[in-house]
Amino acid sequence: MSETTPGQTPSAPATEILELGENSAGKSKKPLIIGAGALLGVAVLAGAGTVTAVALSKAGGSPAEAFPASTAIYTEIDLTEAKDAVPLLRKLPSVEKELDLEEGQDPRRSLFAKSCDELDFGKDLEPWLGYKAAVGVVPNGEQPRFAFALQVTDESDAEKGLPKLAECAGSGAAWSVSDGWALVAETDEDLAAIQKAAEKGTLADDAGFAKWTGDVGGTGFVTSYVSEELPDVLAAVVASGAFDEAGGDLAESPMAGAAPMPDATELADALSTALKDFEGAAFTLRAEEGAFELEGASSVTEEAKGAEAGTVAGTLPKDTTAVIAMNPADGWLSTGLAGSGVDDQFTQMFGMAPGDLEKLFGDSFALALGQVDLSAPDGLQLGLKLDGADSDGVDKFVGDLTAGFGAGMVSVDSEGDMTTVAMGDYGKDLLADGGLAGTKKFENAVPKADDASAVVYVDFDGLDKVVNAEAPEVADDIEALGQLGFSAYLDGDVSRGLARLTLD
């Protein structure tokens, strides 16, 4: 800022408080701040289609420099890493149209024009808006502080454009521009507290931030980080009554009454138990030729029993359309349902407690979808392949569960350690080694399958027929997609996840 406000030293970055719209005591403006941050993030990301190599080479630094080391949740968007993203997005017709990703056009301009009629992108934003943005949450007891940072290429123009941006959002905000970043918070108190905390050390220099973002190969064009303080932040949010407010909103939804809302105290206890050894995590989204890739790393909270999910998934038929395979840790179902308030309903529905069903499923399992043709009576191939399950117990369980549905609709087959539960005769196809692991599609989408304790795979080519018949409006997008793959695996004391979406 070129001038200082009362009470500030000349060396400190000036702060402006924009009181726009209602600002009654106790009325939170967090959704507006977060929404503005998300809007800017999407707009800046979309602009990658017209950013030149020269411009990108000048976009140094990280928004993490504007946040304190104590930041608990952080998401950054970096266009300098997004050069390969837009060509991929252009392959999806609906996305290309929505974001105006046609060659030679600046999609940021049209996006901001759609979001606010009073905002002139070329005059109010383009002269100062850089190529990076971030949203962060800083712990503060029961009321965490929210802020977002925008890269600034011209501080003088930013001083003129930020008030108009805030006015467009329709709410009050406090902001400050210094060292190439515009930091925006809800109130002057929040902004001052965040800046003071950053003086003691920034997130960019924090050891935890460096470790976890380093474990995912550095920052991509979208990077998220959560610190070891996450459990405390979640507990504080629950204690603040935010969960009760959300429950009130859900009570008015069409799904109200389908299951009881979990008790806030029980939920907080369950979260604390599940995250008691949590040390941090990071996720990064990057684009490469022909694929988007999302990589995550976190501290190990609970070990899986093995790494056999990819092995089981790999034995499915080559023409498998989709699969979810797991080699879960002990208590995966009972622990997951703890505190949800649906334990009794689960037992009543399935005739056994969650823990007993875990044992029935064996060591690992894969839920497979084969060919899909909804126009044929037997056109849906769906089945479950279990490794190490009690086949007799499975047979009895399935028989009790499907009694009255007609003989032959669901079959149980077994051979050696493998048991299948499937519609019609599909189970017999699942018992054999179908060779999915050896296909180029599976190898490209799930490169870490051999070490995985969990695998997800979708071959969109197998959905073309049903999409054309049932949802023709998205058929062009589905046709452009190749395969989606995900694998979760252990790497020493780090739990890793890798997701890939390929495009044809």
N, C-alpha and C positions, 0 to 999 in steps of 0.2 A: 504494500500500500504506500502511497506517496505521502500520506499524512497519518498522524497518530491520534487516537481517541483519548479523551481525558483519562488520566490515571495510568497511562502507559509510558514507559521510558522510550526515548527516541530510537533505541536500538531494537526494541521489540516489534514484531510484526503487528500491524494495526488490525483491529477486529471490528467488523460491522455487524450489527444486529438488525436483522430484517424482520419486522413484525408485520406480517401480512396475513390477513384473515383472522380467525378466532385464535385467541391465545389465553384462554381462561386457565386459572390455576388448576393443576392436576390433570389437565387434558393433554394426553401424550400425542406427540407428533411423529413418533417413531415410524409408523407406516409410510408417512410422506417422505421422510428422509431416506428410508430404505428404498422406496419406490423411485425416488429421484436418482439414487445411486444406481439402481438396476437399469433405469431408462438410459442413463448416460453410458453405462457399460455396454448395453446392447447397441446403442447408437455408435459409439466409438468402434466397437468390434465390426459393425457393418461397414464402417468407413475403410476397412482394410483393402477393399476392392480398388481404391484409387490412390492409395499411399504409394509413393515412389521410394526406390531404394535409397535415394539421397536423403529424403525426409526421415526415413526410418533410422538411418545411421546417426542422426542427430538426437534421437530420443533416448538419452541415457538415464540412469538412475532407476529407482524403484519406488512406488508409492509407500512401501514399507518404511521409507525414511521419514514419512510424516506421522507415523503411528508409534506409540510407546512400546517398549519391550514387553509390557504386561498385557498387550492385546491378546484376547483369548480366542477370537474367531476373526478370520481375515480372508477376503477373496479379492484377487487382483486380476485385471484384464490388461494384457500387454500386446499391442498391435505389432510390435517388432518381431513377435514370434508367430504371427498369423498369416504370413505370406502365402502358405499353401491352403489355408482354410477356405477362402472365397471361391477358388475354382471348384472345390468339392461342393460347396453350398449351391453353386450355380447348377449343379446336376439335379437338384431337387426343384422342380418347377414352382411349387407353391411357395417355397422359401425365397427363391429368386424374385418372384413377383411381389411378395410381401415386403421384402427388404430392398427392392429396386436394385438388384445386383447385376443389372445389365452392364455390359462393357462401356466404359467411358462416363458412367453416371456416378454421382456421389450420393450413396444411399443415406448418408447421415442427414443430408438436407431434407429429403422427403420424409424421413422418419420423425425429425423434429417438427416439421411442418404439420404432420398428422397429429402429433401429440399436443401442440399448442399453437393456436392461430396467431397469437400475439408475438410469438418468438420468431425473429428473423435470423435464421441460422448463419447466413453469410455475413451479417453485420454483428450479431450478438455473441456468437460462439466460435465460428471458424477462425477469427483472427487470433484467438488465444488458447483454444482447446488443443491439448496435446494428444498423445497416442496411448496414454496409460491412465487407469482409474482403479480405485479399490474401495471396498467397504470393510469397516472393522467394528468389532464390539470390544469395549474395554470394561473389565470388571469394576463394579461399584456397588457392592452389597446387593440389595434386592432390586436395584434399578441400574442395570448396566448402561453404559454410555455408548451411543451409536454415532458413527461419523463416516463420512466418505471423503476421499481425496481424489483430485483431478490434476493431471499434469498440466502445467501452465507454460505456454511458450512466450507469452507477452503479459507481464503483470499489470501494466497500465490498462490494456484492453480487457483483462480479466476483471478488474475493478468495475468496469462498466457493464460487463456481460453477466456477472454473477447475480446482481440484484434482479435482473430481468428473468434469469433462470429460476430464482427463488419465487418471484412473483408468479411465474407460470405454474409453479408447483402449488400455489395457493396457500402457503403457510409460512410461519416465521422460521428463521434460521439464523445461526451465527456463523460467520466465516472469516477466514484469514488467509492472506496470500503471502508466502515467503519461500525462498529457496527453491522456486520452480514448482511449488505445489499449492493448490487451493484446498484447504481443509475446512469442511463444512460439518457443523454439529447442530443439535437441536436448540441449544441455548448458549448464552455467553458463558455460563458456569461450566457447562460440559466442555466447551471449546477450551476454556482456560485450563481446566483440569487435565485434559488430554495433552495440551501443549506443555504443561508443567511436567507431566510424567515423561514426555518424550525428551525433555532436557536431560533426564537422568540416564537415558539410553533408548535408542530406537529399536523398532522391531527388526529393521534391516541388519542390525548388529547383534541380535539376540542369538545365543548358541542353539536354543531349541528350534527356532525358525530356520537357521542354517542347516541343522541336522536333518529335519524332516523334509524340507524342500530339496535338500541335496539327495536324500534317499529316493526321490522320484525323478532324479535327473535334472534338477534345477527347475526354474519356472518355465511354464509353457505360455500359450496365449491366454489361458485361464488357469489360475493357480489358487487353491484354497489351503489354509493352514488352521489347525486348532491346537491350542497349547494344552499342557497338562492341567490347566485350571478349568478346563471344560466341565468336569463334574460339579465343581463348586458353582459355576455360572448357571448350570441347569438347575441345581438345587435352589439357588437364589430366585430364579424365575418362577419355580413352583411355589416357593414361599411367598412371593409377591402377590399371588392370587391370579396371575395371568392364566394359569391352567383352568381355574374356575370360570374365568371369563370365556375361554374357548369352549368349555363344556356347555355354557349357557347358549352359545351360538349353535353348537351341534344339536342341542335339544330341540331346536326349531327345524332341523333338517329332516328330509323324508326318511332317513335311516334311523331316526330317533327311536329307541326302544328295541332295536335289533339286538343290542347287547348292552349291558350296564356300563356306564362310564367308570373307568378305573379310579380308585380312590387316590387322591393326590399324594397322600403320605406314603401309601404302598408303592406308588409309581416312583416317588423320589427314592425310597429305599431300594427298589429294584434297580434303578439307574446307578445308585451309589455302589451297589454290590457288583453290578456288571462292569463298572468303570473304575473299580477300586485300585487297579494297577495301571490305569491309563497314563501314558507318558507323553502323548502327543500324536499328531497325524498330519499328513499333507496329501493333496491330490493335485494333479496337473493334467490339463487337457491340451493335447498338441495335434497338429495335422501333419500328415506326410502324404506322399504320393499315393492316392487311391484309398486313404483310410483316415478316420479320426481315431485317436488313441487316448484313453483316460487311464492314468496310472495312479495308484494310491499306496501309501505306506503308513503303518501305525504300529504302536507297541502291541505286543502279544498279550491279549487279555485272557484267552482261554484256548488251549491247544486242541486241534482236531485229533481224532484217533489215528489218522493216517493220511496218506495222499493218494487215495484210490478212486476219487470221483472221476478224474479224467480217464482212468483206465476203464471204468464201467461205461462211461459215455462213449468212449472210443470203440466199444464192441457193438454199438447199435448199427442198424442198417445204414448203408451209404446214402439212401434217399431220405433220411430223417429230416423233418422240417424244423423241429425244435426239441430242445432237451434242457432239463434242469437236473443236475446231478450233484449229490452231496455225500461227503464222508465226515459227518458232523461230530462235534465233541459230545461227551456224555452230558445228558441233561439239556440237549439242544431245544427240545420242544417244551419240556416242563419249565425250564428257566425262562424261555421266551414268553411263556404265558403268565409267569408269576406277576402278580399285581395287576393283571388286566381285568380281573373280575369275571372271566369266562371259563374258568376251570370246570365248574359244575356243569355248565352248558355243553362243554366239550365232552365230558364223560357221558352225559345223557345222550348226546348225538351219536357217539361212536361206540358206546358200550364198554369203554375202558378208559382208564386214566391216561393222561399224556405220557407219563413215564413208562407205562406198559406198552403203549404204542411205539415208543422209541425202540424198545427191545424187539418188538415184532418186526421192525423195519430192517434189522440186521446192522451190518457194519457200514454199508454204503448203498446208495440207491440212485436210480435215474428215472425221471418221469419223461417219457418220450412221446412226441407227436409225429406220426408218419405222414402219409398222404392225406390231403384234405380236399374232399369233394362233397360239399353239402347237398348237391343235387342227387346224390345216390344214397340209398338206404344204408349201405354199409361203407359210406365214403369217408368215415372218420376213423383213422387209426390212432388209438390212444392207449398207452400202457405204461406199467411201472416195472422196472427191472431191479430186483433186490439181490444183494450179495451178502451171504451169511445169515439169511433170515430163516426162521422156523417155518418151513413150507406147510406143515400140517396146521400150525397155528394160523398162518395166513389164510389157508383154505377155509378154516372154520370162521375166521373173522369176516372174510369176504362173503361167505354164504349167509351169515347172520345179517350182514349189512345190506345185502341185495335181495333178501327174501321178498318175494312178491313182485319182483321186477321182470320175471320171466327167465326160464332156464336158457343158458347159452349166451346171454347178453354180456356177462363178464366171466372170463375163464381164468383159472389158476393153473400154471404149468411149472414144472421144476426139472432141473437137471444138474446134478452135482451140488455146488454151493449156490447156484443161481435159481431164483424163483421169479416168475412173472405174473402180474395181474393185468389183464388187458381186455379190451372190448373185442368180442368175436375171437377170431383165430390169430390176432396180431401178436399174442404172447409167444407163439411158436417161432415167429420171425425174430423176436427179441432174444430168445434163448441162445441162438447161434451167434458167433462172432461175425457181425455184418460188415466190419471194415471201415466204419466211419472215420476212425483215427487216421487212416491212410489217404483220405481225400485231401486235395489241395485246399478246398474250401474250409474244412475244419482246421487244418494246419495253419492257415493264414489267419483265421479268426481267433483261434485259441492256441497261441504258441507255447503256453506254459501248462498244457493239459497234463503232461506226465507227472508234474509235481503238485497238482491241484487237489485241494480238499473240497472245492466247490467249482462247478462249471455250469455256464449258461451258453447255449448256442441256438441261433435262429438262422435258418436259410430262407431269406425272403423270396427266393425263386420258387419255393414250394407254396407260396401264398398267392401267387399271381392270379390263379384261376378263381379262388374264392373272393379275392379283393375285387376283381373285375366284375364279379356277379353281385356282390353285396355292398361294396363301397367304391363305385367307379370314380368318385370325385378325388380319391387319393391314389388311384391306380398308377398314374404316371410317377408319383413319388416312390411308391413301393417297387416299381420296375427299375428305378435307378439304384435302389439299395442292393447290396450284395449279401453279406452275412454279418451278424452280430455275435460276438463272442466275449465271454468273461471267464476269468479263472482267478481263484483265491488260493494262495500258497504261502508257506513259511520260508523265510530266508534268515536262518539263524534266530536272532531274537526280534526280528521284524516280520510283521504280518503284511503281506503284499496282495494287491489286487490289480489286475490288468484287463481292461475292456477295449475291444476294437470293433469299429463299425466300418466295413468296407463298402465302397460304392463302385458300381460297374462303369 
